[in-house]
Amino acid sequence: MSNSSTAPPTIPHTVWLARGRHVGSQDAAGVVRRQLQRLKDREVIDDHMEPDEDQGHDPGELVFEARWRVEGTVTVRARLTFPARPEPGSPTAAPTSAEGREWVLVAEAERAWDPRWPSPATVFWPEDADAGWDHAPVPGLRLRAVNPLPSEEKDLRRLFRGCAQDGWSVHLVVHEAMTPDARGRRPLAGLLPASLRDRVVEHRATPDQLRSVNWALLREFDFQVPRGGAVVLPTHPAAPGYDVSDFSVRSVFLDGSEPTELVDVLCRYAASARLLPEGGAEALTALREQWSLMTLEEELARERRLVAMYAEALEAMTKSRDLYRESADRANEALAALRESGGAVVPGAAPPPAGSPFQRTFGRLRDATKALRPATPPADGDRVDPSRDDDRSPEGR
């Protein structure tokens, strides 16, 4: 158990993030390029670009940046990344190629994110149902679609365990009180606010699955889904303050009408203090620190910040140089005084600063000169009279 008191980072309220896989016959990067250019031509977004590798991101990554405005004045910056493909022969090479191209998308606004704003996913990806980009991080699941729950209890537990590890998506379990008609079988994503549609993974349980689903939920999360209701699954570890009663709905009417209570629960969950998922902190840092798509005003402000930073560094270097120069001058003065005095310490000569290299050198020189000093002659009272020595000789006795 960790003894660290540092709280894990949470998703900022200004940030929207998602992750998925593109599975399709078309090249994923080509699909994104065409979509961005299409929206720029229609003036839906302000601009977009594809930074080169020498602008900060890892070799092999593909990066796309786009910026647009919501509500006329609020600027949104977004960064879509295709991580580098694994090396041939590595353990992850075969599954990745078979399951499509992974993508990570992070967007940040100038103020708290509003779920009614356009989804950043549909800025980079077309909204076509067969576009192939809306496969969830958990294999076998789709965003914007109904995902039937498996019938086997062991498969249910394995699925829920995988969903708890996926902090990029919002996993919702819905139980059908009775078999719905054609309208009720449609995904609930189409009835959600725009910014939630591409992040919610809807798991649907049939009327006769309630017992097995609740058995698996009890063992994985220690709660159940209400009959005919819905519950938002927590991540692992759970977000601070998560309470299942706050993120569950007693009844969901699958008749094509707007699920007002469910929408409110999902919006509150999306706005709650949720932990950043694995890899989320790195993606957010890259958005903030490696951003390349700047306006002229932003580039000028950045250059001014760089000039100020360089000026501070130069000032610090100048002060350090002056201190070293002063120490060197004082050490040279002390050494010259030592040489002139023939090794004796000159009163009033200031030693170099304590603890400096020059003081250590001065100390070594002083110790060395002590050994070279002439022996001090004995005092008069201590001198030996040679005549007395003679008197004490055997011949003089």
Salt bridges, closest charged atoms under 4 A:
ASP46 OD1 - ARG69 NH2 3.11
ASP47 OD1 - LYS40 NZ 2.91
GLU50 OE1 - ARG33 NE 2.89
GLU65 OE2 - ARG79 NE 3.93
GLU71 OE1 - ARG111 NH2 2.40
GLU102 OE2 - ARG19 NH2 2.65
GLU108 OE2 - ARG288 NH2 2.87
ASP114 OD2 - ARG116 NH2 2.74
ASP134 OD1 - ARG142 NH2 2.74
ASP134 OD2 - ARG144 NH2 3.07
ASP155 OD1 - ARG158 NH1 2.78
ASP166 OD2 - HIS171 NE2 2.85
GLU176 OE2 - ARG204 NH1 2.98
ASP181 OD2 - ARG183 NH2 3.53
GLU202 OE2 - ARG204 NH2 2.66
GLU220 OE2 - ARG157 NE 2.87
GLU220 OE2 - ARG161 NH2 2.92
ASP264 OD2 - ARG268 NE 3.15
GLU298 OE1 - ARG67 NH1 2.85
GLU303 OE2 - ARG302 NH2 3.67
GLU315 OE2 - LYS319 NZ 3.67
ASP322 OD1 - ARG321 NH2 3.13
ASP380 OD1 - ARG383 NH2 3.39
